Amino acid sequence: MESRVYECDSQQIANLKKLLEEDPYGDRSFARQGYKLKEGRAIGGEQSKYYLYIKADADFFKAAEEKLKGVNSFKRSEKKLEESIVKKIEEEEGLAEQGFGAIFG
């Protein structure tokens, strides 16, 4: 599995969400794969952008990138920023798992 981060301008968020929520039960849907959509200011990126985090296999990314071409300004984030965002999201997930572990012992 590979983690990738994409970005788009805030003005395009409605178009992006529409594509992400499309066909939620399809074999290659974003909903089944799982994703995180974060505002730039909340994740350490540009304030005028949204960042899409996806962890998937290479085949999923090929199909996903083809679907997302319709969103203006949508592109993969630069390597350094992508690594930073992936690290932050994985840390958040780790903390959430620890919290559940403490609750359910």
N, C-alpha and C positions, 0 to 999 in steps of 0.2 A: 504494500500500500504506500502511496505517495501523498504528501500534503502539498496543496497549492493555494495561493492567494491571488485573487483577481480584484480589480478595482473599477469603479465607475463614478462619474460625477453624481452629486446628490440629485440633480434635476432628472436623472434617468432611473431613479430608484423604483418608481411605479412600474416602469417597463421591465426592470430586472425582477421584481417580485412576481409579476404576472408570469414570466417564464419559469421561475423557480417553483411556483405553485401549480403549474400546468401538469395534468395527468399524474396525480400523486400516487396512483397504484400501478403505474407502468414499470416494467422491469428495469429500465434505465432512468427512472425519475430522480430528481434531486431530493424529493421527500424521502424516498426509500434509501437513498445513499446517505443522506444526512449532510447538513451544511450549517454554517454559522454566518450570519450577515451582521457586520458591525459598523457603527459610525466611526469615521476617521478619528475624531477627537477622543473616542472611548478606547481606542486600541493603539494610539501612538502614530497614526498616519495623518494625512492632510485632513483638515476640518471640512473641506468641501467635497469629500469623497466618502463612499461606502466601500467596505472590503468584504469580499466573499471568500470564506475558508471552506475548502472541500478536502476530504481525505478519501481517496479512491484508487482504483487500479487504472492503468494506462488506457484501457479500452473505454472506460467511463469518461475520461477526460477528452478523448477524441470526439465522442458524441456530444458531450456537454459544450465544448468550445464551438462546435458547429451550430448548436441551438442558440448560443449566446451572442453570436455575431450580429444579431438584430438589435442589440442594445448599443446605442451610440456611446462612445467614450469607454467602452468596456475593453479591458486588456489585463493581461497578467502583470502583477506587480513586479518591480525590480527585485532582483535576488536578495539584496541586503534587507530591504523592507519586508519581503516575503518571509525570510528567516526569522526576523524579529516578531512578526505577527504570529507565525506558527508557534514560536516558543511561548508567547503570551497566552495563546489559546490553549495549548497543551498544559501549561501551568494551571490555568483556570480549571480545566477538566480534572487534573490531578487533585486540586484542592476540593473540588466538588465530590470526588470519590472518597477522599479522606473524611469529609463531613458526613457522607452517608454511612461510612464504616463506623464512625463514632456514634451515630444514631442507632444503627442496627446491631452494633457490637460484633 
